[in-house]
């Protein structure tokens, strides 16, 4: 994990870096991201990651039918 942190852009909390999303997406392309919990907060995240071409493995306590 520390190796990945060395490649992330330096962002100051509250800073609106214009290409922050693009830089993070570029770092994650070709990798699989795990998302734990597919609730209200993580559903848009999963959709965003998929739109950016990032492979997502998502887990939730609820069954697929309940989602």
C-alpha positions in Angstrom: 0.0 0.0 0.0 2.8 2.5 0.8 4.2 2.0 -2.7 0.9 3.2 -4.2 0.7 6.1 -1.8 4.0 7.4 -3.2 2.5 7.7 -6.7 -0.7 9.6 -5.7 -0.8 13.3 -6.4 -0.4 15.6 -3.3 -3.8 16.9 -2.5 -4.6 19.4 0.2 -7.9 18.7 1.9 -10.6 20.8 0.3 -8.4 21.5 -2.8 -10.2 21.0 -6.1 -7.3 19.7 -8.2 -8.6 19.8 -11.8 -7.3 16.4 -12.9 -7.3 14.6 -9.6 -10.0 12.1 -10.7 -8.2 11.5 -14.0 -4.8 10.9 -12.3 -6.3 8.4 -9.8 -8.3 6.6 -12.6 -5.1 6.3 -14.6 -3.3 4.7 -11.6 -6.1 2.2 -11.1 -6.7 1.1 -14.7 -5.6 -2.5 -15.2 -6.1 -3.2 -11.5 -9.0 -4.6 -9.6 -10.6 -2.5 -6.9 -12.5 -4.1 -4.0 -15.6 -2.2 -2.7 -17.1 -3.5 0.5 -20.7 -2.6 0.9 -22.9 -1.7 -2.1 -25.1 0.9 -0.4 -26.2 4.4 -1.2 -22.6 5.8 -0.9 -20.8 3.1 -2.8 -23.1 2.6 -5.7 -22.0 5.8 -7.5 -18.4 4.9 -6.7 -18.8 1.5 -8.4 -20.4 3.1 -11.4 -17.7 5.7 -11.7 -14.9 3.1 -11.4 -16.6 1.0 -14.1 -17.0 4.1 -16.4 -13.3 4.7 -16.0 -12.5 1.2 -17.2 -11.4 -0.1 -13.7 -12.3 -3.6 -12.8 -14.4 -3.8 -9.6 -15.1 -6.6 -7.2 -18.0 -5.5 -4.9 -19.2 -7.4 -1.8 -22.3 -6.9 0.3 -24.1 -8.8 3.0 -27.4 -8.6 1.1 -28.1 -11.1 -1.6 -28.0 -10.1 -5.3 -31.8 -10.2 -5.4 -32.0 -7.8 -2.4 -29.7 -5.3 -4.1 
